[in-house]
Amino acid sequence: MVDDNTPTTAEVELIKRRRNQVLVHSCIYYQYDESYISDHQFDAWCIELVELIKRFPDAYSDNYDKYFKDWRGESGYQFPHRDNIINGRAIRIMRIMNKGLYM
């Protein structure tokens, strides 16, 4: 019998990926006034992430946990857009997008 509260490796990786996507694309949007994904796509990621976090609250942890505590997915404004790691990832994506290499 599988416990519904025990995430699979794929679910943990999806939580990690969605958190990173939400953090980085929020930085791109709020810090640099750019957008490489639609609002619809961002909202879909947020909805999915909120549900995953609700279902598996302890599945993944990193330095950004406090920003996701009680987060309901309504915005990415409160995330640390000037954080060196997030900002560096955002700049890399913008460079790739501006060269037309990112799909």
C-alpha positions as CSV (number, residue, x, y, z in Angstrom):
1,M,0.0,0.0,0.0
2,V,1.4,3.4,-1.0
3,D,1.1,6.3,1.4
4,D,-0.5,9.4,-0.3
5,N,1.7,11.7,1.9
6,T,4.9,10.2,0.7
7,P,6.1,11.9,-2.5
8,T,7.8,10.1,-5.3
9,T,11.2,11.2,-6.5
10,A,9.4,12.7,-9.5
11,E,7.1,14.7,-7.3
12,V,10.0,16.1,-5.2
13,E,11.8,17.1,-8.4
14,L,8.7,18.8,-9.7
15,I,8.3,20.8,-6.5
16,K,12.0,21.8,-6.7
17,R,11.6,22.7,-10.5
18,R,8.4,24.7,-9.9
19,R,9.8,26.6,-7.0
20,N,12.9,27.6,-9.0
21,Q,10.7,28.6,-12.0
22,V,8.4,30.7,-9.9
23,L,11.4,32.4,-8.1
24,V,13.4,33.1,-11.3
25,H,10.5,34.2,-13.5
26,S,9.2,36.5,-10.7
27,C,12.7,38.0,-10.6
28,I,12.7,38.5,-14.3
29,Y,9.2,40.2,-14.1
30,Y,9.5,42.3,-11.0
31,Q,13.2,43.2,-11.1
32,Y,13.8,43.5,-14.8
33,D,10.3,44.3,-16.1
34,E,10.6,41.4,-18.7
35,S,8.6,38.3,-19.3
36,Y,9.4,35.2,-21.3
37,I,6.4,33.2,-20.3
38,S,2.7,34.0,-20.4
39,D,0.7,35.0,-17.3
40,H,-1.3,31.9,-17.9
41,Q,1.8,29.7,-17.7
42,F,3.0,31.4,-14.6
43,D,-0.4,31.0,-12.9
44,A,-0.5,27.4,-13.9
45,W,2.9,26.8,-12.3
46,C,1.8,28.6,-9.2
47,I,-1.5,26.6,-8.9
48,E,0.4,23.3,-9.4
49,L,3.1,24.3,-6.9
50,V,0.6,25.3,-4.2
51,E,-1.2,22.0,-4.6
52,L,2.0,20.1,-4.4
53,I,3.2,22.0,-1.3
54,K,-0.2,21.4,0.3
55,R,-0.1,17.7,-0.4
56,F,3.6,17.2,0.5
57,P,4.6,20.1,2.9
58,D,7.9,18.6,3.9
59,A,8.9,17.1,0.6
60,Y,11.5,19.7,-0.3
61,S,13.4,22.3,1.6
62,D,15.9,25.0,0.7
63,N,17.0,28.5,1.6
64,Y,13.7,29.9,0.3
65,D,11.3,28.0,2.5
66,K,10.1,31.1,4.4
67,Y,8.8,32.7,1.1
68,F,6.6,29.7,0.4
69,K,5.2,29.4,3.9
70,D,1.5,30.3,3.7
71,W,2.0,31.3,0.1
72,R,-1.2,30.8,-1.9
73,G,0.2,31.4,-5.4
74,E,-1.4,34.7,-6.0
75,S,1.8,36.6,-6.8
76,G,5.6,36.3,-6.9
77,Y,6.1,39.9,-5.7
78,Q,7.2,38.9,-2.2
79,F,10.1,36.6,-3.4
80,P,13.7,37.8,-2.9
81,H,14.4,39.2,-6.4
82,R,17.7,40.6,-5.5
83,D,19.0,37.3,-4.1
84,N,22.3,36.5,-5.8
85,I,21.4,33.0,-6.8
86,I,17.9,33.8,-8.1
87,N,19.2,37.0,-9.8
88,G,22.0,35.1,-11.5
89,R,19.6,32.5,-12.9
90,A,17.3,35.2,-14.1
91,I,20.2,37.0,-15.9
92,R,21.3,33.7,-17.5
93,I,17.7,33.1,-18.9
94,M,17.5,36.7,-20.1
95,R,20.8,36.3,-22.0
96,I,19.7,33.1,-23.6
97,M,16.3,34.5,-24.5
98,N,17.8,37.6,-26.0
99,K,20.0,35.4,-28.2
100,G,17.0,33.4,-29.2
101,L,18.5,30.2,-27.8
102,Y,15.8,29.4,-25.2
103,M,12.6,27.6,-26.1
